[in-house]
Amino acid sequence: MHVNIVGAGIIGLAIAFELSSRGHTLTIIDPAPGQGASHAAAGMLAPAAETVWGQGPLHQLLATSNSLYPQFVERIASTTGHRPDYLRSSTLVVAAEAADREALHELIELQNSLGLATEKLLPSQARSLEPALASNIAGAVLCPDDHQIDPRSVVRILLEYFQENLVYERVEEVLTDHPNTSAVRTSSGQIHAADQTIIATALGAVGGVEKLPLRPVYGDILRIQAPAGPALLNRIVRGIVHRQHVYLVPRKDRSLVLGASVREDHNPEVNVGAMYNLLDNARRLVPGISDCSLNEVIARARPATADDRPLIGRINPNVVLSTGYSRHGVLLSPLGSALTADLTENITTNPMLNDVDPQRFSTLSSPLPMEQHQ
């Protein structure tokens, strides 16, 4: 079977990898592969640290996908000859002040209710694990099964692997004139025919596809470089500072990813106030970042749904939707790609498909506005 995949972020590329592993041929179409939300993402694989009240089935989706990650990484490495930067280091969630301990205790209560592996730590125990933490933190919890991957390494490896399958154009329209085929028209007027088409464009609009219940949630992300010497951090540190959240993710090259703001102001540019707030809160937890140099500041929009669960479902006999992963696109890549590939092959036995069915929302009714971008 030949499949068009519209969108080449980490989700589209993971779907391509899954379908290729199952013996299908592909055309992957994107004007700027890997430059959307995947380029900004910190890559935290943190179903315990990121869990929040009231998200129901999302907890199981995150935990299941996290458990698939070691095999996902091994398959990429064995197939492409290149291993993604996957670090099975744990995560510390740290309360900056006594007033933040309540939020930390609420998190621990939820984690325990879900059976997630966590360990409550005294401030001194947390600092023994990460000496760079501030001396006056109020408490911490260790999430030993929360790891990280560098999404840029995954995207880079898969883009190289699929370079002959890539079309660097925007898809303008899905064509549905023929009942037994699926084709798309790109910005140059080219028609790409296939047996199935998968829409994985995040917030990108494609003509011929109904309006989706998505909204852009922007995040500002900083990348900083630690000075020479011992690594500043060895684990992910997620902080609660004045009830606000911040994280620091150490990379193999001794850089740190610092994020992330949550903005719904429709401003795609970096927000100075948000950047300052992130730096201030991170410095409260890890004072040593004041000695780091600034490598990069970017902002990207995440494609968010009302319940933070993705939209994965068949929208007509020849088109499958796989988008709306909110802030969990990296973590959900192994599971999301497998569910999407199953649907493409008309395999509908996995009960998790019910939790991501786009029809759970009732707003799929009108064409997508064409002013949005892939």
Salt bridges, closest charged atoms under 4 A:
GLU18 OE2 - ARG22 NE 2.90
GLU18 OE1 - ARG75 NH1 3.17
GLU50 OE2 - ARG238 NH1 3.19
GLU50 OE1 - HIS328 ND1 3.34
GLU74 OE2 - ARG83 NH1 2.64
ASP85 OD1 - LYS252 NZ 3.46
GLU97 OE1 - HIS242 ND1 3.58
GLU97 OE2 - ARG284 NE 3.89
GLU102 OE1 - ARG243 NH2 3.38
GLU106 OE1 - ARG243 NH1 3.66
GLU130 OE2 - ARG235 NH1 3.15
ASP150 OD2 - ARG251 NE 3.69
GLU172 OE2 - ARG170 NE 3.65
GLU173 OE1 - ARG185 NH2 2.97
ASP220 OD2 - ARG263 NE 2.77
GLU264 OE1 - ARG215 NE 2.93
ASP265 OD1 - ARG263 NH1 2.74
ASP280 OD1 - ARG283 NH2 3.30
GLU296 OE1 - ARG152 NH2 2.81
GLU296 OE1 - ARG223 NH1 3.61
ASP307 OD2 - ARG309 NH2 3.15
ASP307 OD2 - ARG360 NE 2.83
ASP308 OD2 - ARG327 NH1 3.24
ASP342 OD1 - ARG22 NH1 2.84
GLU345 OE1 - ARG22 NH1 2.70
GLU345 OE2 - HIS24 NE2 2.62
